Amino acid sequence: MIGLISATAAGAAARDRLATAWPGRTRVYDGPVREAVERAFAECEQLVCFLATGATVRLLAPLLADKATDPGVVCVDEAGRYAVSLLGGHGGGANSLATEVGSVLAATPVITTATDATGIPGLDTLGLPVEGAVATVTRAILDGAPVTLRADAVWPLPPLPPNVRPGGPLPSEQPVSAPAATSGDSAARLLVTDRTVPLGPTDVALRPPSLAVGVGASRGAGVDEVYGLVLDVLRDAGLSALSVAELATVDAKADEPGIVGAAAAFGVPLRTYPADVLAAIVVPNPSDAPLAAVGTPSVAEAAALAAGRGGELLVPKRKSSPAGRPAMATCAVVRRAPRGRLAVVGLGPGARDLLTPRATAELRRASVLVGLDQYVDQIRDLLRPGTRVLESGLGREEERARTAVTEAQAGHAVALIGSGDAGVYAMASPALAETADDIEVVGVPGVTAALAAAAILGAPLGHDHVSISLSDLHTPWEVIERRVRAAAEADIVVTFYNPRSRGRDWQLPKALALLAEHRTATTPVGVVRNASRPDGTSHLTTLARLDPATVDMMTVVTVGNTATREIAGRMVTPRGYRWQSEGAR
């Protein structure tokens, strides 16, 4: 919950705008300001104070306890011009909240956190739990001092600056202690591991979500017994509880309070599997008891292996050991192999303000960027320091798709970019054709050329419409012609992609002729080149008057249906609502 506090009428007006925009996220605190701040600080995860920063600092000072638990605080000035991230920029989420508040109130976010100001991700914003000397290692990264990155495996981290250099995998047997114990390490170290290795004064450990814990429990087993067993098992195995990704069990135990409560205590989801699925998994320690009770000879080991996606069984089944009574809980632990991440990102038609915030976030999250060279140039300034860019020219789409998938399979966070929407005549299809279930895939939609062109022309896509590419490089012309003819006969608005190039100059006239068999010569046609870009052009013509020589590969051609009209210089296809038809009578 976000607490909202104001002291003046102007502040209250801005406060109420925010409350209206976020009705389920905010709570207004009225009354004397000091008391309102104290109540909100105790009850909310975040605060937005419509007060002067000096006053806010004085009010907050006596309340501060720990940066790990204090709420994030954003301060907005009386005029609503600035949203200042004042407290808990990373841990409390104030930096992102300031950006959100700025978006709602048209205020400028003010973020002074050093990592954000320099474009370097903070160690506590990498998406993994972090332990150790966070401030010390962050300072070393910001200062450009050597920092050694050592990991059990490659995880899809965001890009890190060049002074963070790989130092090889962590030793699998011996403990990793002080930096001097391992030759070649610099003073500051960034360790990515699920093991409880000793941390020195210049060490940070990032905890990847690598551990799947299978649990079984008799009916009525308590949370303390299940949770305590898992903690004991992890401690004895030298594993960090912060790396637990999920708990897993059989469907019959999905509502067992002890198991549900243990998952909640770890702050992870509980995954359940049907008994027949678990029964089919070969385990080292099957038992007749769970077979009789829930229909599978193993719950803990089988569930851990199922959730572990083929990973290594680190800890076989172990029972709890309560004093004076039989054990009621079992658990087993599997280490998952890392999964790389492939984000297929649509950049939109070219204008920066049509690039979505989600696309920008994915570009900044990726440690590897793969794309057409001219598209990379469009967004190069958005990339974080340390991003590895793999760019190539036209005609190498399949190579780029394979490269992106290969990099993701190696464990990296990859962004594969395309213009418009990456799923429309772009990179998503060839990339996904190369993938298996060993990587995470995220699709980021973008504004297509057809939509950008339609917005310029008016409302040509107001009714049923179809996009057809006239390029016969990958699709036989006979197939394209059949599709154009079907759209013509169905009276559907048609947007032509790839309409004409130097080597393909006859396809567009042929397609227009096919449409002319079912539409009048005066049917409106919109022609838009480089939609949304500074050098973009557009004009409205008709089916009979369109000159194909004015069209190239950067052009989108939209042909209306029999209802499309030119109205006040705009291309409009009626939606066909009954009230419109009745009003025209």
N, C-alpha and C positions, 0 to 999 in steps of 0.2 A: 504494500500500500504506500502511496505517495501523499505525505502530509503537505497541505497548502496553508501558508500563514501570510497575512498581510496586516498593515497598520493604517493605511490611508484609503481614501475612496478610489484613487487612481490604481493603487495596488490591488484593491479588491476587484476592480473591473477586469484587470488582467488575470487575476486569480480565477474569477468566475469563467472567463473564456477557456482557461485550461481545464477547469472542472467539467465544463460542458463538453469539451473535446474528448476527455477521458473519464466518462462517468463511472466505469467499474474499477478504475485504478487509483482514484484520488479521494481524499477526505479533507474537507475544510475545517480548520481549527480556529474558532472564534474566541473572543474574550481578550483579556490582557495579553500583550504580545509575549512577554516572558513566560507566562504560564502556558500559552499555546505552543511555544517552541519546546518547552520541557515535555509536554504531553506527547507532541508529535515525535520528538526524538526517542521517546521510550516505546512508542507504539508502532512506528512506521519503519520501512526499509529505506525510504528516501524522503527528503524534504525539498520543497521549493519555497524559498522565502522571498517575498516581494518587499524587500527591505534594503537599506544601504548595507554594503559589505562590512563596514566597520561595526555597525550595530549588530549585524548577524554574528560576527566573530566574537564580540563581547558576550552575546547571549549563549553561544555554543561552548565557549571556553570551559566553563565549570562542568560541562556534561561529557566532555571527551574522555574515553576510556581506552579503546584499542582500535587501531586502524582496521583490524580484521573484523570487528563487530560493529563499529560505529556506522550509522546510516550515511549514505551519500547525500550531500547538500548542494543545491544549486541556488544561486542568488540572482534575482531579476530586479533591475533598477525601476524606479517609479515610471519612467517613460516607456518601459518595455523594449528598450533598444538592445540590451545585452543580457545574455543568460550565462552567468559565471559559474563554472565548476569550482566550488569552494572547498569541499571536503570529500574525501573518499572517491577520488577521480576514477581509480581502477576498481579497488575492492568494493566500494559502495556504488559503483556504476554511475557516478556523477558526470563523468565525461560524456557518456552516451546520452544520459538524461538531458544535459545541457543542449546537445544537438537536437534532441526531440522537442524540447521546450522551444528552442529557437525556431524550429519548423512550424510549430503551432502559432506562435506569437509574432512571427516574422522578426525575431530578434537574432542578433549575431552571437553565436556561441563563443565563449571565451574559455579556452582550455590551455592551461599553463604547465601541465605535466610534461616533464622533459622528454620522455619517450614519444609522446604524441606530437610535441612541437617539432621533433626532428624526424618524424616519420618512422621511428623504430618501435616495434611492438614491445610493450612492457612484459616482463617475465610473468606477471600475474594476469596477463590478458591473452596468453597463448592457448587457452582452452584446456589446460591441464592443471591439476593441483600442484602447488609449488611449496617447497620447504627449503629452509636454509637462509643464507645471507643474501636475500633478494636485493636489498639496497646496495650492498657492496658490489655484487656482480653487475647489477644494472648500471652503476656508476662506471665500472670498467668498460662496459659495452659503449656507453655514451662517450667516454673519453677516448675511444679508439684503442684502448689497451688490449693486448692479446687475451682472448678467452678461449679455452679449450672446450669443445663439445664432445662428450663421450656418451655413447648410448648402447644399450643392449641390442637394439634393432633400429631400423629407420622408421620414424613415425612422421605423419604428415603435418609437420610444424609449419607455421608461417615463415616467410623469409627472415633470415637473421643477417646482420651486416657483415662485411668481409672480415672484420677483426675477430669474429667468432668462427674458429676453424676446427674442422673435425680432427679428433685425436685418436680415432680408432675405437673399436668396441671395448666395453668394460670387461675386465677379466671375469670369467665365469665361475672361478673357484675362490681365489684369494679375495679378501676384503679390500675395498677401495678406501684408503684412509687419507692421510694428508697428501697434498699435491706433490711433495718431494718424493713420495713413495713410488711414483710412476714417472719414469724418465720421459721427457718430452712435453710434459704438461706445463702450461703457464700457471701463473699464480692464481688466476680466477678460473673456475671450472663450472660448466653447465652439464650436469649429469641427467640423462634420461633413462630411468630404470624403475622397475617395480620392486627392487631389492632394498632392504633397509641398510644401505651402506653407511658407514660413518661419514659425517660431513664436517669438513674443516671450516675455518673462519672465512674462506673465500669461495665456498662451494654452494651451489644451488642444485636441488634435485627436482626435476619435473617428473610427475607420476603419471605414466600413460595408463589408459584403461585396458589393461592387459589380462586381468584375472577374472575368470568365470568361476564362481563358487556354487557347486551343487550342494543342496541341503535336503535332508529328509528329517521327518519328525513324527513321533507318535502323537495321536490326538491329545491335545491339552498341554503339549510342551510349551514352556514359558519363553517369552522373548529373551530373558536373561540367559537361559540355557543355550538357545540357538545362537544368539549374538555372541555370547561369551565363548562358545566353542569355536566359532569362526575366527574370532580375534586370537584365541590361543593357537589355533592351527597356523594362522598367518605369521604370528610372532615366532613360533618354533621353526617355521620354514624360512625365516628371514625375509618375509615379504611385507610390503607396505599395504595397510588397509586402504590407503588413498588410491591404490591402483585397482581396487575391486570395481569391475564394470557392471556386474549384475549378479543377482542370486537366481538360481534355477532349481526347479523341482517338478514333480509330477502334477498333472492337472487336478488330481484328487486332493492335493494339498494347497490349492490356489488360495483358499480362504483360511488356512490354518493360522491362527493369530500369532503364534510364536515365529513362524517364517515370515509372515507379512510384516510384523513388527521389526524383525531383524533387518529386512530390506530397507525399511524406513529409517532405521538407525544408521545404516550405512549411506543413506541418501541415494540409493540406486534402484532401478526397476527390478521387479520380480517376474521372471519368465517361466512359463509352465509348458510342459509337453505331455501329449497323450501317453498312456502307459505302454501302448504297443510300439510307439516310436522309441521309447527308452529301452524296452525289452529287446529290441533288435540291435542294440549297441553292445559290442563285446567289452566286458569290463574285467579287471583282475580279481574282484572280490564279490561275486554274485552271492545272493542269500535267499533262502526260502521264505524268510519272514516278510519282506516287502512284496514278494511274489504273491503270497497269500492275502496280504492286506490291500494292495493297490494294483496288482496285476503285472508287476515287473520285478525281475530278480535284483534290480539295482535302481536306486533313486539318486543318491548323492553322486556317485561316480558317473552314471549314465547321463544325468542332467548336466553335470559339469562338462562332460565331453561334447554333449549336444550344443551347449551354449558356447563352448570353446572353439567351435568351427574347425575341428580337426587338430587342435593344438596339443601341447604336451601335458600329460597328467603329472603335475608336480607333486601333489599330495594325494595319495590314495585315501580311500574311505577311512575316516576316523570317527570314533564315537565320543560323545560327551562323557564326563566322569563326575557326576554329582555325588555328593557324600550321602551314603546311607540308602540309596535307591538305585534302580536300574537306569541305564542311559535312555534318554528319550529323543536324542538328536544325533544326526550324523552329517558329516560334510566332506567334500573333496574339492581340490583346486586344480584348475587347468589354466595354463598360460596360452593365451591367444596369440596367433601371429598377427603382426600389424596389418592393417588394411590402408592402402593409399587412398587418396581422394581425388576424383576427377570432377571438376566443375566445368560444364559446357555453357559458355557465357555468350549471350547475345548482346552486342554493343549498340543496337539500334541503328538508325539510318545514317548517323554521322554527327549530328548536332550533340554537343556535350550535354545540353540540358535535357536531351531525350535518352541519355544513358541512365538506367535506373539505379537507385541507391544500393539495391541488392547486388547488381553487377559490379559496382564500384567496390563494395565490401569483399566480393569474391576475388577481384583482381588484387586487392591488397592482402588477402589471406594466402594467395598462392605463392609457393616458393619457386615454382616453375611455370612459365608462361609459354604457350605454344600458339602460333598464329601466323597468318599471312602478313608479310612485312608491312604492307601499307595500313593494315588494321592495327598492328603493333604501334606504329607511329602515332596513331590517334590517341592512344591511352598510355603511352610510355611514361608520361609525367605522373600518372597515378600510382605507379608501382613503388613498392617499398624498396629501400636499399637492400641489396643482396639477392633480389629476384633474378633467377637464371632465365634468360629469354632465348627461346629457340624459334627463330623465324625463318620463313622460306617464301618463295615466290609463287606466282600463279601456276596452276597445273600440278601442284604437289599436295593436293588435298588429302589423298589417301596416306601419303607419307606422314603428314602432320597428324592425322588421326592415329596411326600406329605409334608414332612417337609419344603422343600424349598418354595413350593407354599404357605403353611400356614404362614411362616415368611414374605413373600412378601405381603400377604393379610393383615398382621398386620401393614403394612406401612414401612417395612424395605427395605434397599438396599441389595439384596441377590445375591450371585454368587453360582451357582450350577455347579460343575466341572465334567468333564469326560475326559478320554484319547482320543487321536486322535481328531476327530471332534465330538463334543457332539451330533450331529444329526445322526451319523453313529454308529449303535449298541451301543448307549450310552444313556445319561440321558435326552436328549431333548424330545424324544417321550413320555416316561412315565410322565415327568413333564408337558408337554403341554396338555396331556390328562386330567390332574387334574385342569387346569386353567379355569377361566372365563374371562370376559372383565373388571374385577375390578382391574387388575394390568397391569403394563407395562412390556412387555417381549422383551428382546434383545438377539439375537443369535450371538455368537462370533465364527466364523469358526476356525478350527484347521487343521493341517497337519495330515492326516489319516495314519494308519499303512500301508495300501496298497500303498499309495504314497511314504512314506518313504522307504518301501521295494523296490518299483520299481526303485527309484533313486539309490539304492545300486546295484541292479541287472543290470541296464543299461536302456533299454527302452522297457520293456515288454508290457506296456499299450499304445503302439503307435497307436493302432486301437481300435475298439469297445471292451469293456471289462465289466465285471460284478463282483460284490462281493457277495459271498454267505456264510452265516454262517452255519457251520455243527453242531452246537449245537441244539439238539432236546429237550432241557429243556422247551422251550416256543413254538416251532414250531414242529408239527408232522413230523416224518421222511418221511412220504409219500409226504408231501408238498415239503420238501427239495429235495427229490429224483426227483420229477417232474421238479423242477427248474434246477437242475444239468443236467438232460437229455435234457431239452430245450436248455441250453447253449451249450451242446455238439453238438446237431444237428445243431445249428445256427453257429457253428465254432467261438465262442466268447472266448476271453481270460478270464480265470476265476481266481479270487483271493479268496482263502478259508480263512475265519476267523474262530476262535475257532475250529481248525481242529482235535484236539485229546487231550483227558485228560485221567487220570487213569481210570475213570469210563466209558469212551466212546472211545473205541479203534478200533471199527469196521467201523465207519462212513467214515473215510478218505479212507481206502482201497476200500470201496464200491463206493465212489464218483469217485475215480481214475479209477475204472473199467468201470464205465459209460462213462467217457471221452474217455477211450481207445477204445470203440466201434466205435468212429468216428475220432480218431487221431492215428498217428503212434507211435510205441514204442519209437522212437527217439525224440518225441516232447519235447522241452526244458521245464524244470520245475525249478523254483527258490524257494529256501527255505531260509527265513530270520527270525532269532530269535532276539528279543529285538532290532528291527531296530532303529538305531541312538544312542543307549546307549553304554556306555563304554564296557559293556560285550557282545555286539551284535556280532552275527556270521551270515555268509551267505555262501551258496554254490549253484552251478548250477549242475543239474543232468538231467535225462530224465524221461519220464513217466514210462518206464519199470524199471528203476534202483532206483527210489525213495524208500527209506526204511521208512515206516510210523513210525517206532519205534524212529526215530531221531526227530520227530515232537511232540510239546506239545502246550499248550494253549498260550504261549508267541510267537508262530511262525505264520508267514504268508506264505502260499504256493500259488505260482502263476504258473498256467499252461498255456502255450502258445497255440495259435491256429495253424492251419496247415501251416501258413506262417511264424511263429516265428522261428528265427534261433539263434544259438550261434555264435557270431562274436567277435573274439579276446577276448574270455572269458566273453563276455557280452551277456545278453539276449535281443534280439531285435525283435520287431514285426513291420514290415514295415507299413508305413502309407498308402501306396498304391497309391502314386501320379503317374500320368501317366509318368512324366519325369523320374521317377525311373525305371519304367517298360521298357521304351524305351531305357534308358541307359544300361540296362542289356542285350539287344538283340545283 
